[in-house]
Amino acid sequence: MSNATTPVELEGKDLPAFCPNPAMPLWSGHPRVFLDFAANGEAKCPYCGTAYRIKPGTAVHHH
């Protein structure tokens, strides 16, 4: 389960990222939302408030 105050760190293999993430229990689920990361590499789920961050040094490839 995630904590909204501590960002979930993601690597390139985790992209494209979505919430709820695979580590979250099914009972706490909400509709799947693909995350749009800002230029600073951070995003927040509009449903549950879980914060996500791209790990420093991770190469993000755009399609």
N, CA, C and O atoms as a Tripos MOL2 file, in Angstrom:
@<TRIPOS>MOLECULE
protein
  252   251    63     0     0
PROTEIN
NO_CHARGES

@<TRIPOS>ATOM
      1 N           0.8410   -1.1710    0.0000 N.3       1 MET1
      2 CA          0.0000    0.0000    0.0000 C.3       1 MET1
      3 C           0.8850    1.2330    0.0000 C.2       1 MET1
      4 O           2.0000    1.2100    0.5220 O.2       1 MET1
      5 N           0.3860    2.3020   -0.5840 N.am      2 SER2
      6 CA          1.2200    3.4920   -0.6890 C.3       2 SER2
      7 C           0.8470    4.5060    0.3770 C.2       2 SER2
      8 O          -0.1920    4.4030    1.0290 O.2       2 SER2
      9 N           1.6940    5.4560    0.5310 N.am      3 ASN3
     10 CA          1.4850    6.5280    1.4860 C.3       3 ASN3
     11 C           1.5100    7.8290    0.7080 C.2       3 ASN3
     12 O           2.4780    8.1030   -0.0020 O.2       3 ASN3
     13 N           0.4790    8.6270    0.8260 N.am      4 ALA4
     14 CA          0.3750    9.8640    0.0490 C.3       4 ALA4
     15 C           1.4670   10.8700    0.4080 C.2       4 ALA4
     16 O           1.7330   11.7750   -0.3820 O.2       4 ALA4
     17 N           2.1110   10.7430    1.5780 N.am      5 THR5
     18 CA          3.1440   11.6930    1.9580 C.3       5 THR5
     19 C           4.5310   11.2610    1.4860 C.2       5 THR5
     20 O           5.4190   12.1020    1.3470 O.2       5 THR5
     21 N           4.7300    9.9910    1.2410 N.am      6 THR6
     22 CA          5.9990    9.4840    0.7340 C.3       6 THR6
     23 C           5.7930    9.0510   -0.7140 C.2       6 THR6
     24 O           5.0680    8.0890   -0.9710 O.2       6 THR6
     25 N           6.4230    9.7500   -1.6710 N.am      7 PRO7
     26 CA          6.1930    9.3910   -3.0730 C.3       7 PRO7
     27 C           6.6560    7.9710   -3.4080 C.2       7 PRO7
     28 O           7.6520    7.4810   -2.8770 O.2       7 PRO7
     29 N           5.9170    7.3370   -4.2880 N.am      8 VAL8
     30 CA          6.3030    6.0370   -4.8320 C.3       8 VAL8
     31 C           7.3400    6.3240   -5.9030 C.2       8 VAL8
     32 O           7.0600    7.0690   -6.8430 O.2       8 VAL8
     33 N           8.5350    5.7510   -5.7840 N.am      9 GLU9
     34 CA          9.5870    5.9920   -6.7730 C.3       9 GLU9
     35 C           9.4900    4.9680   -7.8930 C.2       9 GLU9
     36 O           9.3530    3.7690   -7.6500 O.2       9 GLU9
     37 N           9.5640    5.4620   -9.1180 N.am     10 LEU10
     38 CA          9.4360    4.6210  -10.3030 C.3      10 LEU10
     39 C          10.7010    4.6610  -11.1380 C.2      10 LEU10
     40 O          11.4270    5.6550  -11.1540 O.2      10 LEU10
     41 N          10.9520    3.5520  -11.8340 N.am     11 GLU11
     42 CA         12.0730    3.4590  -12.7660 C.3      11 GLU11
     43 C          11.5180    3.4150  -14.1760 C.2      11 GLU11
     44 O          10.3020    3.3570  -14.3640 O.2      11 GLU11
     45 N          12.3790    3.4410  -15.1510 N.am     12 GLY12
     46 CA         11.9580    3.3970  -16.5470 C.3      12 GLY12
     47 C          11.1060    2.1830  -16.8790 C.2      12 GLY12
     48 O          10.1980    2.2700  -17.7050 O.2      12 GLY12
     49 N          11.3910    1.0480  -16.2420 N.am     13 LYS13
     50 CA         10.6280   -0.1780  -16.5170 C.3      13 LYS13
     51 C           9.1890   -0.0790  -16.0230 C.2      13 LYS13
     52 O           8.3380   -0.8590  -16.4510 O.2      13 LYS13
     53 N           8.9010    0.8690  -15.1280 N.am     14 ASP14
     54 CA          7.5670    1.0470  -14.5650 C.3      14 ASP14
     55 C           6.6770    1.9460  -15.4100 C.2      14 ASP14
     56 O           5.5040    2.1420  -15.0900 O.2      14 ASP14
     57 N           7.2250    2.4860  -16.4760 N.am     15 LEU15
     58 CA          6.4760    3.4250  -17.3150 C.3      15 LEU15
     59 C           5.8590    2.7310  -18.5160 C.2      15 LEU15
     60 O           6.4750    1.8050  -19.0430 O.2      15 LEU15
     61 N           4.6940    3.1160  -18.9740 N.am     16 PRO16
     62 CA          3.8810    4.2070  -18.4560 C.3      16 PRO16
     63 C           3.3030    3.8330  -17.1000 C.2      16 PRO16
     64 O           2.9300    2.6830  -16.8690 O.2      16 PRO16
     65 N           3.2320    4.8070  -16.2120 N.am     17 ALA17
     66 CA          2.7790    4.5780  -14.8400 C.3      17 ALA17
     67 C           1.2890    4.8430  -14.7160 C.2      17 ALA17
     68 O           0.7250    5.6910  -15.4070 O.2      17 ALA17
     69 N           0.6690    4.0930  -13.8140 N.am     18 PHE18
     70 CA         -0.7530    4.2820  -13.5680 C.3      18 PHE18
     71 C          -1.0510    4.0520  -12.0950 C.2      18 PHE18
     72 O          -0.2560    3.4570  -11.3680 O.2      18 PHE18
     73 N          -2.2000    4.5290  -11.6750 N.am     19 CYS19
     74 CA         -2.6730    4.3440  -10.3180 C.3      19 CYS19
     75 C          -4.1110    3.8640  -10.4030 C.2      19 CYS19
     76 O          -4.8620    4.3960  -11.2200 O.2      19 CYS19
     77 N          -4.5380    2.8960   -9.6140 N.am     20 PRO20
     78 CA         -3.7810    2.2910   -8.5310 C.3      20 PRO20
     79 C          -2.6490    1.4270   -9.0750 C.2      20 PRO20
     80 O          -2.7840    0.7930  -10.1210 O.2      20 PRO20
     81 N          -1.5350    1.4110   -8.3530 N.am     21 ASN21
     82 CA         -0.3770    0.6500   -8.8120 C.3      21 ASN21
     83 C          -0.5340   -0.8140   -8.3930 C.2      21 ASN21
     84 O          -1.3480   -1.1230   -7.5230 O.2      21 ASN21
     85 N           0.2310   -1.7050   -8.9990 N.am     22 PRO22
     86 CA          0.1020   -3.1390   -8.7230 C.3      22 PRO22
     87 C           0.3120   -3.5390   -7.2660 C.2      22 PRO22
     88 O          -0.1590   -4.6010   -6.8580 O.2      22 PRO22
     89 N           1.0000   -2.7280   -6.4750 N.am     23 ALA23
     90 CA          1.2480   -3.0610   -5.0740 C.3      23 ALA23
     91 C           0.0600   -2.7380   -4.1710 C.2      23 ALA23
     92 O           0.0370   -3.1560   -3.0140 O.2      23 ALA23
     93 N          -0.9110   -2.0110   -4.6740 N.am     24 MET24
     94 CA         -2.0670   -1.6300   -3.8510 C.3      24 MET24
     95 C          -3.0680   -2.7800   -3.7830 C.2      24 MET24
     96 O          -3.2770   -3.4820   -4.7730 O.2      24 MET24
     97 N          -3.6880   -2.9760   -2.6200 N.am     25 PRO25
     98 CA         -4.6880   -4.0350   -2.4840 C.3      25 PRO25
     99 C          -5.9300   -3.7290   -3.3250 C.2      25 PRO25
    100 O          -6.2810   -2.5640   -3.5160 O.2      25 PRO25
    101 N          -6.5860   -4.7660   -3.8210 N.am     26 LEU26
    102 CA         -7.7560   -4.5810   -4.6770 C.3      26 LEU26
    103 C          -8.8750   -3.8110   -3.9980 C.2      26 LEU26
    104 O          -9.5770   -3.0420   -4.6560 O.2      26 LEU26
    105 N          -9.0590   -4.0000   -2.6940 N.am     27 TRP27
    106 CA        -10.1700   -3.3460   -2.0030 C.3      27 TRP27
    107 C         -10.0340   -1.8330   -1.9890 C.2      27 TRP27
    108 O         -11.0300   -1.1300   -1.8180 O.2      27 TRP27
    109 N          -8.8310   -1.3190   -2.1650 N.am     28 SER28
    110 CA         -8.6360    0.1260   -2.1200 C.3      28 SER28
    111 C          -8.5910    0.7370   -3.5130 C.2      28 SER28
    112 O          -8.1980    1.8920   -3.6790 O.2      28 SER28
    113 N          -8.9920   -0.0360   -4.5080 N.am     29 GLY29
    114 CA         -8.8730    0.4100   -5.8820 C.3      29 GLY29
    115 C          -9.8370    1.5130   -6.2810 C.2      29 GLY29
    116 O         -10.8510    1.7470   -5.6230 O.2      29 GLY29
    117 N          -9.5060    2.1660   -7.3460 N.am     30 HIS30
    118 CA        -10.3400    3.1750   -7.9870 C.3      30 HIS30
    119 C         -10.1080    3.0170   -9.4810 C.2      30 HIS30
    120 O          -9.2500    2.2220   -9.8640 O.2      30 HIS30
    121 N         -10.8180    3.7210  -10.3400 N.am     31 PRO31
    122 CA        -10.5700    3.5820  -11.7810 C.3      31 PRO31
    123 C          -9.1000    3.8460  -12.1160 C.2      31 PRO31
    124 O          -8.4690    4.7210  -11.5210 O.2      31 PRO31
    125 N          -8.5630    3.0870  -13.0690 N.am     32 ARG32
    126 CA         -7.1590    3.2490  -13.4630 C.3      32 ARG32
    127 C          -6.9550    4.6010  -14.1360 C.2      32 ARG32
    128 O          -7.7020    4.9920  -15.0330 O.2      32 ARG32
    129 N          -5.9270    5.2980  -13.6770 N.am     33 VAL33
    130 CA         -5.5580    6.6010  -14.2150 C.3      33 VAL33
    131 C          -4.0960    6.5390  -14.6120 C.2      33 VAL33
    132 O          -3.2410    6.1950  -13.7960 O.2      33 VAL33
    133 N          -3.8040    6.8710  -15.8660 N.am     34 PHE34
    134 CA         -2.4120    6.9600  -16.2900 C.3      34 PHE34
    135 C          -1.8780    8.3140  -15.8510 C.2      34 PHE34
    136 O          -2.5480    9.3360  -15.9980 O.2      34 PHE34
    137 N          -0.6700    8.3090  -15.3120 N.am     35 LEU35
    138 CA         -0.0960    9.5090  -14.7080 C.3      35 LEU35
    139 C           0.6990   10.3240  -15.7090 C.2      35 LEU35
    140 O           1.4710    9.7860  -16.5030 O.2      35 LEU35
    141 N           0.4970   11.6230  -15.6550 N.am     36 ASP36
    142 CA          1.2150   12.5670  -16.5040 C.3      36 ASP36
    143 C           2.2490   13.2600  -15.6250 C.2      36 ASP36
    144 O           1.8990   14.0610  -14.7580 O.2      36 ASP36
    145 N           3.5170   12.9520  -15.8500 N.am     37 PHE37
    146 CA          4.5780   13.5010  -15.0230 C.3      37 PHE37
    147 C           4.9650   14.8900  -15.4840 C.2      37 PHE37
    148 O           5.1470   15.1400  -16.6760 O.2      37 PHE37
    149 N           5.0890   15.7880  -14.5250 N.am     38 ALA38
    150 CA          5.5100   17.1510  -14.7990 C.3      38 ALA38
    151 C           7.0000   17.1550  -15.1580 C.2      38 ALA38
    152 O           7.6770   16.1300  -15.0740 O.2      38 ALA38
    153 N           7.4850   18.3130  -15.5530 N.am     39 ALA39
    154 CA          8.8950   18.4500  -15.9160 C.3      39 ALA39
    155 C           9.8190   18.0660  -14.7660 C.2      39 ALA39
    156 O          10.9670   17.6860  -14.9950 O.2      39 ALA39
    157 N           9.3270   18.1620  -13.5230 N.am     40 ASN40
    158 CA         10.1630   17.8090  -12.3730 C.3      40 ASN40
    159 C          10.1180   16.3220  -12.0510 C.2      40 ASN40
    160 O          10.7340   15.8840  -11.0790 O.2      40 ASN40
    161 N           9.3870   15.5260  -12.8650 N.am     41 GLY41
    162 CA          9.3440   14.0840  -12.6730 C.3      41 GLY41
    163 C           8.4020   13.6300  -11.5870 C.2      41 GLY41
    164 O           8.5620   12.5300  -11.0580 O.2      41 GLY41
    165 N           7.4120   14.4560  -11.2320 N.am     42 GLU42
    166 CA          6.4660   14.1050  -10.1880 C.3      42 GLU42
    167 C           5.0370   14.1410  -10.7020 C.2      42 GLU42
    168 O           4.7120   14.9110  -11.6060 O.2      42 GLU42
    169 N           4.1840   13.3020  -10.1190 N.am     43 ALA43
    170 CA          2.7650   13.2550  -10.4640 C.3      43 ALA43
    171 C           1.9830   12.8430   -9.2290 C.2      43 ALA43
    172 O           2.5270   12.2160   -8.3200 O.2      43 ALA43
    173 N           0.7050   13.1970   -9.2000 N.am     44 LYS44
    174 CA         -0.1540   12.8430   -8.0730 C.3      44 LYS44
    175 C          -1.4650   12.3050   -8.6280 C.2      44 LYS44
    176 O          -2.0340   12.8710   -9.5610 O.2      44 LYS44
    177 N          -1.9360   11.2090   -8.0460 N.am     45 CYS45
    178 CA         -3.1920   10.6060   -8.4670 C.3      45 CYS45
    179 C          -4.3500   11.5230   -8.0830 C.2      45 CYS45
    180 O          -4.4410   11.9480   -6.9310 O.2      45 CYS45
    181 N          -5.2380   11.8350   -9.0320 N.am     46 PRO46
    182 CA         -6.3710   12.6990   -8.7040 C.3      46 PRO46
    183 C          -7.4280   12.0060   -7.8360 C.2      46 PRO46
    184 O          -8.2490   12.6850   -7.2190 O.2      46 PRO46
    185 N          -7.4230   10.6840   -7.7780 N.am     47 TYR47
    186 CA         -8.4040    9.9530   -6.9680 C.3      47 TYR47
    187 C          -7.9740    9.7980   -5.5190 C.2      47 TYR47
    188 O          -8.7050   10.1790   -4.6040 O.2      47 TYR47
    189 N          -6.7830    9.2360   -5.3100 N.am     48 CYS48
    190 CA         -6.3850    8.8880   -3.9400 C.3      48 CYS48
    191 C          -5.2700    9.7700   -3.3850 C.2      48 CYS48
    192 O          -4.9590    9.6870   -2.1960 O.2      48 CYS48
    193 N          -4.6660   10.6100   -4.2170 N.am     49 GLY49
    194 CA         -3.6210   11.5070   -3.7480 C.3      49 GLY49
    195 C          -2.2460   10.8970   -3.6320 C.2      49 GLY49
    196 O          -1.3210   11.5550   -3.1560 O.2      49 GLY49
    197 N          -2.0860    9.6410   -4.0570 N.am     50 THR50
    198 CA         -0.7700    9.0060   -3.9930 C.3      50 THR50
    199 C           0.2000    9.7810   -4.8790 C.2      50 THR50
    200 O          -0.0940   10.0590   -6.0420 O.2      50 THR50
    201 N           1.3480   10.1240   -4.3250 N.am     51 ALA51
    202 CA          2.3760   10.8550   -5.0600 C.3      51 ALA51
    203 C           3.3490    9.8620   -5.6890 C.2      51 ALA51
    204 O           3.7090    8.8550   -5.0800 O.2      51 ALA51
    205 N           3.7630   10.1610   -6.9050 N.am     52 TYR52
    206 CA          4.7220    9.3330   -7.6410 C.3      52 TYR52
    207 C           5.8710   10.2220   -8.0850 C.2      52 TYR52
    208 O           5.6980   11.4110   -8.3510 O.2      52 TYR52
    209 N           7.0640    9.6070   -8.1570 N.am     53 ARG53
    210 CA          8.2480   10.3490   -8.5700 C.3      53 ARG53
    211 C           9.1300    9.4250   -9.3970 C.2      53 ARG53
    212 O           9.3040    8.2520   -9.0660 O.2      53 ARG53
    213 N           9.6790    9.9620  -10.4680 N.am     54 ILE54
    214 CA         10.6510    9.2270  -11.2830 C.3      54 ILE54
    215 C          11.9850    9.2810  -10.5370 C.2      54 ILE54
    216 O          12.4260   10.3550  -10.1290 O.2      54 ILE54
    217 N          12.6280    8.1170  -10.3580 N.am     55 LYS55
    218 CA         13.9170    8.0780   -9.6640 C.3      55 LYS55
    219 C          14.9250    8.9490  -10.3990 C.2      55 LYS55
    220 O          14.9840    8.9300  -11.6280 O.2      55 LYS55
    221 N          15.7130    9.7060   -9.6570 N.am     56 PRO56
    222 CA         16.7520   10.5260  -10.2830 C.3      56 PRO56
    223 C          17.6780    9.6820  -11.1620 C.2      56 PRO56
    224 O          18.0890    8.5890  -10.7710 O.2      56 PRO56
    225 N          17.9940   10.1860  -12.3240 N.am     57 GLY57
    226 CA         18.8820    9.4890  -13.2430 C.3      57 GLY57
    227 C          18.1700    8.5120  -14.1710 C.2      57 GLY57
    228 O          18.8090    7.9040  -15.0300 O.2      57 GLY57
    229 N          16.8480    8.3500  -14.0130 N.am     58 THR58
    230 CA         16.0960    7.4440  -14.8630 C.3      58 THR58
    231 C          15.8550    8.1000  -16.2200 C.2      58 THR58
    232 O          15.4180    9.2480  -16.3010 O.2      58 THR58
    233 N          16.1480    7.3530  -17.2840 N.am     59 ALA59
    234 CA         15.8860    7.8340  -18.6410 C.3      59 ALA59
    235 C          14.4330    7.5840  -18.9730 C.2      59 ALA59
    236 O          13.9740    6.4420  -18.9670 O.2      59 ALA59
    237 N          13.7060    8.6570  -19.2630 N.am     60 VAL60
    238 CA         12.2980    8.5490  -19.6260 C.3      60 VAL60
    239 C          12.1960    8.6490  -21.1410 C.2      60 VAL60
    240 O          12.6100    9.6420  -21.7400 O.2      60 VAL60
    241 N          11.6430    7.6120  -21.7470 N.am     61 HIS61
    242 CA         11.4880    7.5840  -23.2070 C.3      61 HIS61
    243 C          10.0620    7.9280  -23.5720 C.2      61 HIS61
    244 O           9.1150    7.3630  -23.0260 O.2      61 HIS61
    245 N           9.9160    8.8550  -24.4960 N.am     62 HIS62
    246 CA          8.5780    9.2420  -24.9560 C.3      62 HIS62
    247 C           8.2620    8.5130  -26.2340 C.2      62 HIS62
    248 O           9.1490    8.2810  -27.0550 O.2      62 HIS62
    249 N           6.9980    8.1460  -26.4170 N.am     63 HIS63
    250 CA          6.5730    7.4290  -27.6140 C.3      63 HIS63
    251 C           6.0930    8.3800  -28.6580 C.2      63 HIS63
    252 O           5.6930    7.9560  -29.7420 O.2      63 HIS63
@<TRIPOS>BOND
     1     1     2 1
     2     2     3 1
     3     3     4 2
     4     3     5 am
     5     5     6 1
     6     6     7 1
     7     7     8 2
     8     7     9 am
     9     9    10 1
    10    10    11 1
    11    11    12 2
    12    11    13 am
    13    13    14 1
    14    14    15 1
    15    15    16 2
    16    15    17 am
    17    17    18 1
    18    18    19 1
    19    19    20 2
    20    19    21 am
    21    21    22 1
    22    22    23 1
    23    23    24 2
    24    23    25 am
    25    25    26 1
    26    26    27 1
    27    27    28 2
    28    27    29 am
    29    29    30 1
    30    30    31 1
    31    31    32 2
    32    31    33 am
    33    33    34 1
    34    34    35 1
    35    35    36 2
    36    35    37 am
    37    37    38 1
    38    38    39 1
    39    39    40 2
    40    39    41 am
    41    41    42 1
    42    42    43 1
    43    43    44 2
    44    43    45 am
    45    45    46 1
    46    46    47 1
    47    47    48 2
    48    47    49 am
    49    49    50 1
    50    50    51 1
    51    51    52 2
    52    51    53 am
    53    53    54 1
    54    54    55 1
    55    55    56 2
    56    55    57 am
    57    57    58 1
    58    58    59 1
    59    59    60 2
    60    59    61 am
    61    61    62 1
    62    62    63 1
    63    63    64 2
    64    63    65 am
    65    65    66 1
    66    66    67 1
    67    67    68 2
    68    67    69 am
    69    69    70 1
    70    70    71 1
    71    71    72 2
    72    71    73 am
    73    73    74 1
    74    74    75 1
    75    75    76 2
    76    75    77 am
    77    77    78 1
    78    78    79 1
    79    79    80 2
    80    79    81 am
    81    81    82 1
    82    82    83 1
    83    83    84 2
    84    83    85 am
    85    85    86 1
    86    86    87 1
    87    87    88 2
    88    87    89 am
    89    89    90 1
    90    90    91 1
    91    91    92 2
    92    91    93 am
    93    93    94 1
    94    94    95 1
    95    95    96 2
    96    95    97 am
    97    97    98 1
    98    98    99 1
    99    99   100 2
   100    99   101 am
   101   101   102 1
   102   102   103 1
   103   103   104 2
   104   103   105 am
   105   105   106 1
   106   106   107 1
   107   107   108 2
   108   107   109 am
   109   109   110 1
   110   110   111 1
   111   111   112 2
   112   111   113 am
   113   113   114 1
   114   114   115 1
   115   115   116 2
   116   115   117 am
   117   117   118 1
   118   118   119 1
   119   119   120 2
   120   119   121 am
   121   121   122 1
   122   122   123 1
   123   123   124 2
   124   123   125 am
   125   125   126 1
   126   126   127 1
   127   127   128 2
   128   127   129 am
   129   129   130 1
   130   130   131 1
   131   131   132 2
   132   131   133 am
   133   133   134 1
   134   134   135 1
   135   135   136 2
   136   135   137 am
   137   137   138 1
   138   138   139 1
   139   139   140 2
   140   139   141 am
   141   141   142 1
   142   142   143 1
   143   143   144 2
   144   143   145 am
   145   145   146 1
   146   146   147 1
   147   147   148 2
   148   147   149 am
   149   149   150 1
   150   150   151 1
   151   151   152 2
   152   151   153 am
   153   153   154 1
   154   154   155 1
   155   155   156 2
   156   155   157 am
   157   157   158 1
   158   158   159 1
   159   159   160 2
   160   159   161 am
   161   161   162 1
   162   162   163 1
   163   163   164 2
   164   163   165 am
   165   165   166 1
   166   166   167 1
   167   167   168 2
   168   167   169 am
   169   169   170 1
   170   170   171 1
   171   171   172 2
   172   171   173 am
   173   173   174 1
   174   174   175 1
   175   175   176 2
   176   175   177 am
   177   177   178 1
   178   178   179 1
   179   179   180 2
   180   179   181 am
   181   181   182 1
   182   182   183 1
   183   183   184 2
   184   183   185 am
   185   185   186 1
   186   186   187 1
   187   187   188 2
   188   187   189 am
   189   189   190 1
   190   190   191 1
   191   191   192 2
   192   191   193 am
   193   193   194 1
   194   194   195 1
   195   195   196 2
   196   195   197 am
   197   197   198 1
   198   198   199 1
   199   199   200 2
   200   199   201 am
   201   201   202 1
   202   202   203 1
   203   203   204 2
   204   203   205 am
   205   205   206 1
   206   206   207 1
   207   207   208 2
   208   207   209 am
   209   209   210 1
   210   210   211 1
   211   211   212 2
   212   211   213 am
   213   213   214 1
   214   214   215 1
   215   215   216 2
   216   215   217 am
   217   217   218 1
   218   218   219 1
   219   219   220 2
   220   219   221 am
   221   221   222 1
   222   222   223 1
   223   223   224 2
   224   223   225 am
   225   225   226 1
   226   226   227 1
   227   227   228 2
   228   227   229 am
   229   229   230 1
   230   230   231 1
   231   231   232 2
   232   231   233 am
   233   233   234 1
   234   234   235 1
   235   235   236 2
   236   235   237 am
   237   237   238 1
   238   238   239 1
   239   239   240 2
   240   239   241 am
   241   241   242 1
   242   242   243 1
   243   243   244 2
   244   243   245 am
   245   245   246 1
   246   246   247 1
   247   247   248 2
   248   247   249 am
   249   249   250 1
   250   250   251 1
   251   251   252 2
@<TRIPOS>SUBSTRUCTURE
     1 MET1         2 RESIDUE 1 A MET
     2 SER2         6 RESIDUE 1 A SER
     3 ASN3        10 RESIDUE 1 A ASN
     4 ALA4        14 RESIDUE 1 A ALA
     5 THR5        18 RESIDUE 1 A THR
     6 THR6        22 RESIDUE 1 A THR
     7 PRO7        26 RESIDUE 1 A PRO
     8 VAL8        30 RESIDUE 1 A VAL
     9 GLU9        34 RESIDUE 1 A GLU
    10 LEU10       38 RESIDUE 1 A LEU
    11 GLU11       42 RESIDUE 1 A GLU
    12 GLY12       46 RESIDUE 1 A GLY
    13 LYS13       50 RESIDUE 1 A LYS
    14 ASP14       54 RESIDUE 1 A ASP
    15 LEU15       58 RESIDUE 1 A LEU
    16 PRO16       62 RESIDUE 1 A PRO
    17 ALA17       66 RESIDUE 1 A ALA
    18 PHE18       70 RESIDUE 1 A PHE
    19 CYS19       74 RESIDUE 1 A CYS
    20 PRO20       78 RESIDUE 1 A PRO
    21 ASN21       82 RESIDUE 1 A ASN
    22 PRO22       86 RESIDUE 1 A PRO
    23 ALA23       90 RESIDUE 1 A ALA
    24 MET24       94 RESIDUE 1 A MET
    25 PRO25       98 RESIDUE 1 A PRO
    26 LEU26      102 RESIDUE 1 A LEU
    27 TRP27      106 RESIDUE 1 A TRP
    28 SER28      110 RESIDUE 1 A SER
    29 GLY29      114 RESIDUE 1 A GLY
    30 HIS30      118 RESIDUE 1 A HIS
    31 PRO31      122 RESIDUE 1 A PRO
    32 ARG32      126 RESIDUE 1 A ARG
    33 VAL33      130 RESIDUE 1 A VAL
    34 PHE34      134 RESIDUE 1 A PHE
    35 LEU35      138 RESIDUE 1 A LEU
    36 ASP36      142 RESIDUE 1 A ASP
    37 PHE37      146 RESIDUE 1 A PHE
    38 ALA38      150 RESIDUE 1 A ALA
    39 ALA39      154 RESIDUE 1 A ALA
    40 ASN40      158 RESIDUE 1 A ASN
    41 GLY41      162 RESIDUE 1 A GLY
    42 GLU42      166 RESIDUE 1 A GLU
    43 ALA43      170 RESIDUE 1 A ALA
    44 LYS44      174 RESIDUE 1 A LYS
    45 CYS45      178 RESIDUE 1 A CYS
    46 PRO46      182 RESIDUE 1 A PRO
    47 TYR47      186 RESIDUE 1 A TYR
    48 CYS48      190 RESIDUE 1 A CYS
    49 GLY49      194 RESIDUE 1 A GLY
    50 THR50      198 RESIDUE 1 A THR
    51 ALA51      202 RESIDUE 1 A ALA
    52 TYR52      206 RESIDUE 1 A TYR
    53 ARG53      210 RESIDUE 1 A ARG
    54 ILE54      214 RESIDUE 1 A ILE
    55 LYS55      218 RESIDUE 1 A LYS
    56 PRO56      222 RESIDUE 1 A PRO
    57 GLY57      226 RESIDUE 1 A GLY
    58 THR58      230 RESIDUE 1 A THR
    59 ALA59      234 RESIDUE 1 A ALA
    60 VAL60      238 RESIDUE 1 A VAL
    61 HIS61      242 RESIDUE 1 A HIS
    62 HIS62      246 RESIDUE 1 A HIS
    63 HIS63      250 RESIDUE 1 A HIS
